[in-house]
Amino acid sequence: MKLRIKPSEMKVLLSRKLEYFKQIITKNGIMAIPYVEFLIDIKNNEFKIALATGAKREKLKI
């Protein structure tokens, strides 16, 4: 089933979603993803890796 959402409604929904995430992070803090230390160790030893995320590239610290 495909949702039929107008672009203007989508902007409102995405804004609400972002506010919910901000509230959760403010309340609970933010934790590193599992195995982040392992990934750092791999990077420090010059292994090539790939990591997928839904975040925009400009929001990532690489």
Secondary structure, DSSP 8 states (H G I E B T S, - for coil): ------HHHHHHHHHHHHHHHHHHHHHH-----TTHHHHHHHHHTT-------SS-GGG---
